[in-house]
Amino acid sequence: MAEIRLEGLRKRYGQVEVVRGIDLHVPDGRFTVLVGPSGCGKTTTLRMIAGLVEPTAGRIFIGGRDVTHLEPKDRDVAMVFQNYALYPHLRVFDNIAFGLRARGVDRAEVRRRVLEAADLLGLTELLDRRPGQLSGGQQQRVAIGRAIVREPAAFLVDEPLSNLDAKLRSDTRAELKRIQRELGATVVYVTHDQEEAMALADEIVVMREGRIEQRGTPAEVYARPATEFVGTFIGSPSMNVLPGRVEDGAFVWGPLRVEGVAAAPGAEVRLGVRPEDVRPAGSVPLERATAPFTARVEVVERLGPRAVLTLAVGGGNVRAVLGADEAEGLREGEERRFVIDRGAVHLFPAPADGSR
C-alpha cells in the first residue's frame, strides 16, 4: 500500500472551476472519506487521482511517485465504481480474474488470488454464478474482489453503496471496514451520505464548492465543526442553527439566552446546537445548563431507542433528540420546559448577505 498526496489540485471545465486547489495527504493504510453535497467536486477529485480526469493544475503523488500525467493503468490503483461494472456473461470467478488475465498473470497465480479474495469476501460458494444471479450486496463484493486481487497501492471507491437498501448498506459498510482493516489498505472513498462517512472513515474530508471545508476524525468533525456548513451537513438530525444577537455577553434568540458568549456586544451571530444537546429541564447540571425555556412539542418521531422532537420556540423550530424513556408520555401539542447544554454550543458568524 502507499500514501496519496495532492498538491494544489484544480479542475476547470470551461469557465466553471469544479475543484479549486485541493491539498490533501492520505497516509499509508488510512481510510479517508471525501464527503459533501452533489456538485462539491469530490468525485472529480477521485477521478483525477485515478487518472480518468486530467487536472487543470496541481500534482498527484501515489507512493512518492508523481503520477499526475500517467495513464490509469500505470498508477497502481484499483477503482470500485458505483454501478459495479460487472460482465453479465461471466461467472463470478471470471469477473474477479478478468483484470489479472488481461495483465498476463499466470493461471496458478490468478487462481490463488481469486480464491483468497473470495474467502475474504464470503464469495467462495458463489464463484460459478453469474452477476444476474446475485443480490446487490453480493455484486458489490464481487466488484471489491476484482479490485483486491490486483493488489494495488491504493483503492479508490466511488459511492459503492448508493444502490443498496438501508439494511444492506449497513451490512456492507461493516464488511468494507473489516476488509480494509485486514488488508491494511489505503482507501479514498467518496460519498454524499454523512452517516456512511462517519461509520467508515479514519479521517473525513468535508468538501464544499470544490474546496476542503474541514478535515479530521469523525469525532473531531462532529464535535468541533469549523463552519456552519460542516455543523449542519454532518450529523442526523441536522444541527439547529439559531439566528440571534449578543447582548451583555449572552446570545439571545426569542426566549433563549446563552450566557458567556465570546462575541462583540450587538453582533449578529448564529448559535449552533445539536439536537441531542437540547434537553428536558433538570437533566443537565445547573452549572452547564442555560436558563429553562418553554417550548411546544409540535412533532414526536419515535424511532426505537430514541425520539426526535420538533419544538416550537420563539417563532421558530428547534429539534431535540431524547431517549425513548425520556420521551415516554410526551404528547404533541403540550408545552414542556427545556434547557441547552452550554458546553456543547457553537457560535458562527452571520452570513455576509444578511440571510437568515
C-alpha positions as a LaTeX table, in Angstrom:
\begin{tabular}{lrrr}
\hline
Residue & $x$ (\AA) & $y$ (\AA) & $z$ (\AA) \\
\hline
Met1 & 0.00 & 0.00 & 0.00 \\
Ala2 & 1.06 & 3.61 & $-0.31$ \\
Glu3 & 0.29 & 7.16 & 0.73 \\
Ile4 & $-1.51$ & 9.59 & $-1.57$ \\
Arg5 & $-0.67$ & 13.28 & $-1.73$ \\
Leu6 & $-2.48$ & 16.03 & $-3.64$ \\
Glu7 & $-0.88$ & 19.44 & $-4.11$ \\
Gly8 & $-2.90$ & 22.41 & $-5.39$ \\
Leu9 & $-5.21$ & 20.17 & $-7.40$ \\
Arg10 & $-7.61$ & 22.03 & $-9.68$ \\
Lys11 & $-10.07$ & 21.16 & $-12.42$ \\
Arg12 & $-11.86$ & 23.57 & $-14.71$ \\
Tyr13 & $-14.49$ & 22.82 & $-17.34$ \\
Gly14 & $-14.70$ & 25.93 & $-19.50$ \\
Gln15 & $-15.46$ & 28.82 & $-17.16$ \\
Val16 & $-16.54$ & 26.56 & $-14.30$ \\
Glu17 & $-13.89$ & 25.51 & $-11.77$ \\
Val18 & $-15.20$ & 22.41 & $-10.01$ \\
Val19 & $-12.08$ & 21.65 & $-7.93$ \\
Arg20 & $-10.37$ & 24.74 & $-6.51$ \\
Gly21 & $-6.97$ & 23.96 & $-5.08$ \\
Ile22 & $-7.10$ & 20.74 & $-3.05$ \\
Asp23 & $-4.15$ & 19.96 & $-0.77$ \\
Leu24 & $-4.54$ & 16.58 & 0.87 \\
His25 & $-2.32$ & 13.91 & 2.42 \\
Val26 & $-3.72$ & 10.38 & 2.84 \\
Pro27 & $-1.22$ & 8.32 & 4.87 \\
Asp28 & $-0.49$ & 4.70 & 4.08 \\
Gly29 & $-3.25$ & 2.44 & 5.44 \\
Arg30 & $-5.70$ & 5.29 & 6.13 \\
Phe31 & $-9.41$ & 5.05 & 5.25 \\
Thr32 & $-10.18$ & 8.60 & 4.09 \\
Val33 & $-13.70$ & 9.61 & 3.07 \\
Leu34 & $-14.48$ & 12.60 & 0.85 \\
Val35 & $-17.99$ & 13.72 & 1.73 \\
Gly36 & $-20.13$ & 16.61 & 0.60 \\
Pro37 & $-23.26$ & 17.53 & $-1.34$ \\
Ser38 & $-23.71$ & 16.78 & $-5.03$ \\
Gly39 & $-21.54$ & 19.04 & $-7.17$ \\
Cys40 & $-18.91$ & 19.75 & $-4.49$ \\
Gly41 & $-16.07$ & 18.21 & $-6.54$ \\
Lys42 & $-15.47$ & 15.00 & $-4.57$ \\
Thr43 & $-15.98$ & 12.55 & $-7.46$ \\
Thr44 & $-13.95$ & 14.73 & $-9.83$ \\
Thr45 & $-11.12$ & 14.70 & $-7.26$ \\
Leu46 & $-11.30$ & 10.91 & $-7.03$ \\
Arg47 & $-11.29$ & 10.53 & $-10.81$ \\
Met48 & $-8.23$ & 12.78 & $-11.07$ \\
Ile49 & $-6.41$ & 10.53 & $-8.58$ \\
Ala50 & $-7.39$ & 7.54 & $-10.72$ \\
Gly51 & $-6.21$ & 9.20 & $-13.94$ \\
Leu52 & $-9.68$ & 9.24 & $-15.51$ \\
Val53 & $-9.76$ & 13.06 & $-15.49$ \\
Glu54 & $-6.80$ & 15.28 & $-16.35$ \\
Pro55 & $-6.15$ & 18.04 & $-13.77$ \\
Thr56 & $-6.10$ & 21.65 & $-14.91$ \\
Ala57 & $-3.37$ & 22.35 & $-12.35$ \\
Gly58 & $-1.65$ & 20.71 & $-9.41$ \\
Arg59 & 0.17 & 17.43 & $-8.78$ \\
Ile60 & $-0.77$ & 13.92 & $-7.65$ \\
Phe61 & 1.65 & 11.61 & $-5.83$ \\
Ile62 & 0.99 & 7.93 & $-5.06$ \\
Gly63 & 3.63 & 6.11 & $-3.05$ \\
Gly64 & 6.01 & 9.03 & $-3.54$ \\
Arg65 & 5.73 & 8.87 & $-7.36$ \\
Asp66 & 4.44 & 11.85 & $-9.32$ \\
Val67 & 1.61 & 10.23 & $-11.31$ \\
Thr68 & $-0.10$ & 13.45 & $-12.42$ \\
His69 & 0.19 & 12.69 & $-16.12$ \\
Leu70 & 0.42 & 8.89 & $-16.07$ \\
Glu71 & $-2.23$ & 6.66 & $-17.63$ \\
Pro72 & $-4.64$ & 4.97 & $-15.17$ \\
Lys73 & $-3.02$ & 1.56 & $-15.75$ \\
Asp74 & 0.35 & 2.93 & $-14.65$ \\
Arg75 & $-0.81$ & 4.40 & $-11.31$ \\
Asp76 & $-1.12$ & 1.13 & $-9.37$ \\
Val77 & $-4.60$ & 1.93 & $-8.06$ \\
Ala78 & $-7.86$ & $-0.01$ & $-8.26$ \\
Met79 & $-11.23$ & 1.73 & $-8.54$ \\
Val80 & $-14.60$ & 0.42 & $-7.37$ \\
Phe81 & $-17.42$ & 2.14 & $-9.24$ \\
Gln82 & $-20.95$ & 2.99 & $-8.15$ \\
Asn83 & $-22.53$ & 0.70 & $-10.79$ \\
Tyr84 & $-20.18$ & $-2.28$ & $-10.09$ \\
Ala85 & $-19.38$ & $-2.66$ & $-13.85$ \\
Leu86 & $-19.52$ & $-6.47$ & $-13.81$ \\
Tyr87 & $-19.58$ & $-8.52$ & $-17.02$ \\
Pro88 & $-23.03$ & $-10.18$ & $-17.02$ \\
His89 & $-21.99$ & $-13.15$ & $-19.19$ \\
Leu90 & $-19.00$ & $-14.12$ & $-17.00$ \\
Arg91 & $-19.01$ & $-16.20$ & $-13.82$ \\
Val92 & $-18.05$ & $-14.56$ & $-10.54$ \\
Phe93 & $-14.65$ & $-16.27$ & $-10.73$ \\
Asp94 & $-14.00$ & $-14.84$ & $-14.20$ \\
Asn95 & $-15.22$ & $-11.36$ & $-13.26$ \\
Ile96 & $-12.77$ & $-11.25$ & $-10.36$ \\
Ala97 & $-9.97$ & $-12.72$ & $-12.50$ \\
Phe98 & $-10.56$ & $-10.51$ & $-15.54$ \\
Gly99 & $-8.00$ & $-7.80$ & $-14.78$ \\
Leu100 & $-5.30$ & $-10.29$ & $-13.83$ \\
Arg101 & $-5.74$ & $-12.24$ & $-17.05$ \\
Ala102 & $-5.61$ & $-9.03$ & $-19.07$ \\
Arg103 & $-2.22$ & $-8.33$ & $-17.48$ \\
Gly104 & $-0.89$ & $-11.76$ & $-18.37$ \\
Val105 & $-0.71$ & $-13.15$ & $-14.82$ \\
Asp106 & $-0.15$ & $-16.91$ & $-14.95$ \\
Arg107 & $-3.06$ & $-19.26$ & $-14.36$ \\
Ala108 & $-1.93$ & $-20.62$ & $-10.98$ \\
Glu109 & $-1.38$ & $-17.14$ & $-9.57$ \\
Val110 & $-4.77$ & $-15.98$ & $-10.87$ \\
Arg111 & $-6.48$ & $-18.90$ & $-9.16$ \\
Arg112 & $-4.62$ & $-18.31$ & $-5.88$ \\
Arg113 & $-5.54$ & $-14.63$ & $-5.74$ \\
Val114 & $-9.18$ & $-15.17$ & $-6.73$ \\
Leu115 & $-9.69$ & $-17.90$ & $-4.14$ \\
Glu116 & $-8.06$ & $-15.79$ & $-1.42$ \\
Ala117 & $-10.26$ & $-12.80$ & $-2.26$ \\
Ala118 & $-13.36$ & $-14.98$ & $-2.43$ \\
Asp119 & $-12.60$ & $-16.40$ & 1.01 \\
Leu120 & $-12.08$ & $-12.92$ & 2.45 \\
Leu121 & $-15.36$ & $-11.68$ & 0.94 \\
Gly122 & $-17.51$ & $-14.72$ & 1.60 \\
Leu123 & $-17.90$ & $-15.45$ & $-2.11$ \\
Thr124 & $-16.43$ & $-18.96$ & $-2.29$ \\
Glu125 & $-19.83$ & $-20.64$ & $-2.77$ \\
Leu126 & $-20.81$ & $-18.13$ & $-5.48$ \\
Leu127 & $-17.83$ & $-18.40$ & $-7.83$ \\
Asp128 & $-19.78$ & $-20.31$ & $-10.50$ \\
Arg129 & $-22.75$ & $-17.95$ & $-10.56$ \\
Arg130 & $-23.27$ & $-15.03$ & $-12.92$ \\
Pro131 & $-23.97$ & $-11.45$ & $-11.74$ \\
Gly132 & $-27.66$ & $-11.70$ & $-12.59$ \\
Gln133 & $-27.99$ & $-14.48$ & $-10.03$ \\
Leu134 & $-26.56$ & $-12.34$ & $-7.21$ \\
Ser135 & $-28.06$ & $-9.82$ & $-4.82$ \\
Gly136 & $-26.91$ & $-6.20$ & $-4.93$ \\
Gly137 & $-24.67$ & $-6.73$ & $-1.91$ \\
Gln138 & $-23.09$ & $-9.82$ & $-3.46$ \\
Gln139 & $-22.45$ & $-7.96$ & $-6.71$ \\
Gln140 & $-20.77$ & $-5.21$ & $-4.72$ \\
Arg141 & $-18.49$ & $-7.76$ & $-3.06$ \\
Val142 & $-17.55$ & $-9.17$ & $-6.46$ \\
Ala143 & $-16.57$ & $-5.66$ & $-7.61$ \\
Ile144 & $-14.47$ & $-5.26$ & $-4.47$ \\
Gly145 & $-12.89$ & $-8.67$ & $-5.08$ \\
Arg146 & $-11.88$ & $-7.65$ & $-8.59$ \\
Ala147 & $-10.08$ & $-4.67$ & $-7.08$ \\
Ile148 & $-8.46$ & $-6.67$ & $-4.25$ \\
Val149 & $-6.84$ & $-9.30$ & $-6.49$ \\
Arg150 & $-4.86$ & $-6.62$ & $-8.27$ \\
Glu151 & $-3.02$ & $-5.92$ & $-5.01$ \\
Pro152 & $-2.84$ & $-2.20$ & $-5.81$ \\
Ala153 & $-1.10$ & 0.55 & $-3.87$ \\
Ala154 & $-4.47$ & 2.15 & $-3.10$ \\
Phe155 & $-8.19$ & 1.66 & $-3.55$ \\
Leu156 & $-10.44$ & 4.42 & $-4.91$ \\
Val157 & $-14.12$ & 3.86 & $-4.17$ \\
Asp158 & $-16.97$ & 5.93 & $-5.66$ \\
Glu159 & $-20.39$ & 5.83 & $-3.92$ \\
Pro160 & $-20.48$ & 2.00 & $-3.87$ \\
Leu161 & $-23.48$ & 1.60 & $-1.57$ \\
Ser162 & $-25.95$ & 4.07 & $-3.07$ \\
Asn163 & $-27.86$ & 1.35 & $-4.96$ \\
Leu164 & $-28.43$ & $-0.81$ & $-1.87$ \\
Asp165 & $-31.33$ & $-0.75$ & 0.56 \\
Ala166 & $-30.81$ & 0.58 & 4.08 \\
Lys167 & $-30.12$ & $-2.77$ & 5.80 \\
Leu168 & $-27.78$ & $-3.94$ & 3.06 \\
Arg169 & $-25.92$ & $-0.62$ & 3.16 \\
Ser170 & $-25.33$ & $-1.06$ & 6.89 \\
Asp171 & $-24.19$ & $-4.68$ & 6.50 \\
Thr172 & $-21.91$ & $-3.85$ & 3.55 \\
Arg173 & $-20.38$ & $-0.88$ & 5.42 \\
Ala174 & $-19.30$ & $-3.23$ & 8.18 \\
Glu175 & $-17.82$ & $-5.61$ & 5.60 \\
Leu176 & $-15.90$ & $-2.82$ & 3.88 \\
Lys177 & $-14.40$ & $-1.68$ & 7.17 \\
Arg178 & $-13.42$ & $-5.24$ & 8.11 \\
Ile179 & $-11.79$ & $-5.84$ & 4.72 \\
Gln180 & $-9.87$ & $-2.58$ & 4.84 \\
Arg181 & $-8.54$ & $-3.41$ & 8.31 \\
Glu182 & $-7.50$ & $-6.93$ & 7.28 \\
Leu183 & $-5.71$ & $-5.69$ & 4.17 \\
Gly184 & $-4.18$ & $-2.60$ & 5.81 \\
Ala185 & $-5.36$ & $-0.82$ & 2.68 \\
Thr186 & $-5.06$ & 2.83 & 1.73 \\
Val187 & $-8.58$ & 3.86 & 0.70 \\
Val188 & $-10.03$ & 7.09 & $-0.68$ \\
Tyr189 & $-13.80$ & 6.75 & $-0.60$ \\
Val190 & $-16.42$ & 9.16 & $-1.95$ \\
Thr191 & $-19.96$ & 9.51 & $-0.63$ \\
His192 & $-22.64$ & 12.17 & $-0.16$ \\
Asp193 & $-24.01$ & 10.22 & 2.83 \\
Gln194 & $-22.62$ & 11.72 & 6.03 \\
Glu195 & $-23.74$ & 8.74 & 8.13 \\
Glu196 & $-21.76$ & 6.43 & 5.83 \\
Ala197 & $-18.76$ & 8.73 & 6.11 \\
Met198 & $-18.93$ & 8.77 & 9.91 \\
Ala199 & $-19.22$ & 4.98 & 10.10 \\
Leu200 & $-16.32$ & 4.18 & 7.78 \\
Ala201 & $-13.70$ & 6.89 & 7.97 \\
Asp202 & $-10.45$ & 7.15 & 9.87 \\
Glu203 & $-10.50$ & 10.70 & 8.53 \\
Ile204 & $-13.34$ & 12.69 & 7.00 \\
Val205 & $-12.69$ & 15.38 & 4.39 \\
Val206 & $-15.76$ & 17.62 & 4.08 \\
Met207 & $-15.90$ & 19.34 & 0.69 \\
Arg208 & $-17.93$ & 22.30 & $-0.47$ \\
Glu209 & $-17.88$ & 24.10 & $-3.81$ \\
Gly210 & $-14.62$ & 22.48 & $-4.88$ \\
Arg211 & $-12.69$ & 23.16 & $-1.67$ \\
Ile212 & $-11.96$ & 21.35 & 1.58 \\
Glu213 & $-14.13$ & 22.88 & 4.28 \\
Gln214 & $-12.74$ & 20.76 & 7.14 \\
Arg215 & $-10.86$ & 17.51 & 7.71 \\
Gly216 & $-10.41$ & 15.44 & 10.83 \\
Thr217 & $-11.54$ & 12.28 & 12.57 \\
Pro218 & $-15.31$ & 11.69 & 12.61 \\
Ala219 & $-15.38$ & 12.61 & 16.30 \\
Glu220 & $-13.46$ & 15.87 & 15.72 \\
Val221 & $-15.59$ & 16.99 & 12.81 \\
Tyr222 & $-18.79$ & 16.19 & 14.67 \\
Ala223 & $-17.83$ & 17.77 & 17.98 \\
Arg224 & $-15.91$ & 20.78 & 16.66 \\
Pro225 & $-17.30$ & 21.86 & 13.27 \\
Ala226 & $-15.15$ & 24.61 & 11.77 \\
Thr227 & $-18.05$ & 26.26 & 9.93 \\
Glu228 & $-21.82$ & 26.36 & 9.98 \\
Phe229 & $-21.87$ & 24.32 & 6.76 \\
Val230 & $-19.93$ & 21.46 & 8.39 \\
Gly231 & $-22.08$ & 21.64 & 11.52 \\
Thr232 & $-25.31$ & 21.29 & 9.56 \\
Phe233 & $-24.04$ & 18.78 & 6.99 \\
Ile234 & $-22.53$ & 16.33 & 9.50 \\
Gly235 & $-24.98$ & 14.81 & 11.93 \\
Ser236 & $-28.54$ & 13.47 & 11.77 \\
Pro237 & $-30.86$ & 15.11 & 12.62 \\
Ser238 & $-29.08$ & 18.22 & 11.45 \\
Met239 & $-27.66$ & 20.76 & 13.87 \\
Asn240 & $-30.04$ & 23.52 & 14.96 \\
Val241 & $-28.80$ & 26.95 & 13.85 \\
Leu242 & $-30.46$ & 29.88 & 15.60 \\
Pro243 & $-30.01$ & 33.47 & 14.37 \\
Gly244 & $-29.70$ & 35.97 & 17.20 \\
Arg245 & $-27.59$ & 38.75 & 18.66 \\
Val246 & $-25.20$ & 39.30 & 21.54 \\
Glu247 & $-26.46$ & 41.33 & 24.50 \\
Asp248 & $-24.45$ & 41.81 & 27.70 \\
Gly249 & $-22.22$ & 38.83 & 26.95 \\
Ala250 & $-25.12$ & 36.50 & 26.14 \\
Phe251 & $-26.61$ & 35.12 & 22.95 \\
Val252 & $-30.31$ & 35.95 & 22.73 \\
Trp253 & $-32.90$ & 34.37 & 20.45 \\
Gly254 & $-36.57$ & 34.61 & 21.42 \\
Pro255 & $-36.93$ & 33.15 & 24.92 \\
Leu256 & $-33.49$ & 31.52 & 24.75 \\
Arg257 & $-30.49$ & 33.11 & 26.45 \\
Val258 & $-27.00$ & 31.57 & 26.49 \\
Glu259 & $-24.52$ & 33.27 & 28.81 \\
Gly260 & $-20.76$ & 33.53 & 28.32 \\
Val261 & $-20.65$ & 34.12 & 24.57 \\
Ala262 & $-17.33$ & 35.44 & 23.25 \\
Ala263 & $-18.58$ & 37.96 & 20.70 \\
Ala264 & $-18.85$ & 41.73 & 20.45 \\
Pro265 & $-21.94$ & 43.34 & 22.03 \\
Gly266 & $-24.66$ & 43.88 & 19.43 \\
Ala267 & $-23.11$ & 41.42 & 16.98 \\
Glu268 & $-25.49$ & 39.33 & 14.93 \\
Val269 & $-24.37$ & 35.70 & 15.20 \\
Arg270 & $-25.76$ & 32.21 & 14.74 \\
Leu271 & $-25.77$ & 29.66 & 17.51 \\
Gly272 & $-25.37$ & 26.02 & 16.56 \\
Val273 & $-26.58$ & 23.29 & 18.89 \\
Arg274 & $-27.02$ & 19.62 & 18.11 \\
Pro275 & $-30.47$ & 18.12 & 18.81 \\
Glu276 & $-29.08$ & 15.75 & 21.46 \\
Asp277 & $-27.88$ & 18.79 & 23.46 \\
Val278 & $-31.41$ & 20.21 & 23.75 \\
Arg279 & $-32.53$ & 18.54 & 26.97 \\
Pro280 & $-35.53$ & 18.45 & 29.32 \\
Ala281 & $-35.16$ & 20.93 & 32.15 \\
Gly282 & $-33.37$ & 19.38 & 35.11 \\
Ser283 & $-31.43$ & 16.81 & 33.07 \\
Val284 & $-28.27$ & 18.94 & 32.67 \\
Pro285 & $-26.12$ & 20.03 & 35.65 \\
Leu286 & $-27.01$ & 23.60 & 36.65 \\
Glu287 & $-23.50$ & 24.92 & 36.00 \\
Arg288 & $-23.76$ & 23.82 & 32.36 \\
Ala289 & $-27.43$ & 24.47 & 31.60 \\
Thr290 & $-28.99$ & 27.56 & 30.12 \\
Ala291 & $-31.99$ & 29.08 & 31.84 \\
Pro292 & $-35.05$ & 26.91 & 31.11 \\
Phe293 & $-37.27$ & 27.95 & 28.21 \\
Thr294 & $-40.77$ & 26.85 & 27.31 \\
Ala295 & $-41.42$ & 25.05 & 24.01 \\
Arg296 & $-44.48$ & 23.47 & 22.45 \\
Val297 & $-43.99$ & 19.90 & 21.24 \\
Glu298 & $-45.07$ & 20.01 & 17.60 \\
Val299 & $-43.98$ & 16.56 & 16.37 \\
Val300 & $-42.72$ & 13.41 & 18.12 \\
Glu301 & $-40.94$ & 10.84 & 15.90 \\
Arg302 & $-40.45$ & 7.64 & 17.89 \\
Leu303 & $-37.51$ & 5.73 & 16.42 \\
Gly304 & $-36.96$ & 2.73 & 18.65 \\
Pro305 & $-34.34$ & 3.69 & 21.28 \\
Arg306 & $-34.74$ & 7.42 & 20.67 \\
Ala307 & $-37.34$ & 10.04 & 19.84 \\
Val308 & $-36.84$ & 13.11 & 17.64 \\
Leu309 & $-38.89$ & 16.12 & 18.71 \\
Thr310 & $-39.75$ & 19.22 & 16.73 \\
Leu311 & $-40.26$ & 22.07 & 19.20 \\
Ala312 & $-41.89$ & 25.44 & 18.54 \\
Val313 & $-39.76$ & 28.10 & 20.25 \\
Gly314 & $-39.77$ & 31.87 & 19.82 \\
Gly315 & $-41.39$ & 31.92 & 16.40 \\
Gly316 & $-39.17$ & 29.14 & 15.03 \\
Asn317 & $-38.49$ & 25.44 & 15.34 \\
Val318 & $-35.81$ & 23.56 & 17.27 \\
Arg319 & $-35.19$ & 19.82 & 17.11 \\
Ala320 & $-34.31$ & 17.71 & 20.13 \\
Val321 & $-33.30$ & 14.06 & 20.47 \\
Leu322 & $-34.29$ & 12.20 & 23.63 \\
Gly323 & $-34.00$ & 8.62 & 24.75 \\
Ala324 & $-37.21$ & 6.62 & 24.36 \\
Asp325 & $-37.68$ & 6.52 & 28.15 \\
Glu326 & $-37.27$ & 10.33 & 28.41 \\
Ala327 & $-39.91$ & 10.82 & 25.72 \\
Glu328 & $-42.35$ & 8.40 & 27.33 \\
Gly329 & $-45.64$ & 10.17 & 27.86 \\
Leu330 & $-44.79$ & 13.17 & 25.68 \\
Arg331 & $-47.72$ & 14.30 & 23.58 \\
Glu332 & $-47.84$ & 16.55 & 20.54 \\
Gly333 & $-49.32$ & 19.95 & 21.37 \\
Glu334 & $-48.23$ & 20.07 & 25.01 \\
Glu335 & $-45.73$ & 22.56 & 26.44 \\
Arg336 & $-42.58$ & 21.48 & 28.24 \\
Arg337 & $-39.50$ & 23.16 & 29.72 \\
Phe338 & $-36.13$ & 22.56 & 28.09 \\
Val339 & $-32.52$ & 23.67 & 28.53 \\
Ile340 & $-29.42$ & 23.63 & 26.33 \\
Asp341 & $-26.04$ & 22.27 & 27.41 \\
Arg342 & $-23.90$ & 25.41 & 27.21 \\
Gly343 & $-20.73$ & 23.34 & 26.86 \\
Ala344 & $-21.96$ & 21.98 & 23.54 \\
Val345 & $-22.93$ & 25.15 & 21.67 \\
His346 & $-21.10$ & 26.57 & 18.64 \\
Leu347 & $-21.02$ & 30.18 & 17.54 \\
Phe348 & $-20.91$ & 31.01 & 13.82 \\
Pro349 & $-20.76$ & 34.42 & 12.10 \\
Ala350 & $-23.96$ & 35.64 & 10.50 \\
Pro351 & $-23.91$ & 35.38 & 6.66 \\
Ala352 & $-22.37$ & 38.39 & 4.98 \\
Asp353 & $-25.50$ & 38.88 & 2.86 \\
Gly354 & $-27.64$ & 39.05 & 5.98 \\
Ser355 & $-29.68$ & 35.95 & 5.06 \\
Arg356 & $-31.23$ & 34.12 & 7.99 \\
\hline
\end{tabular}
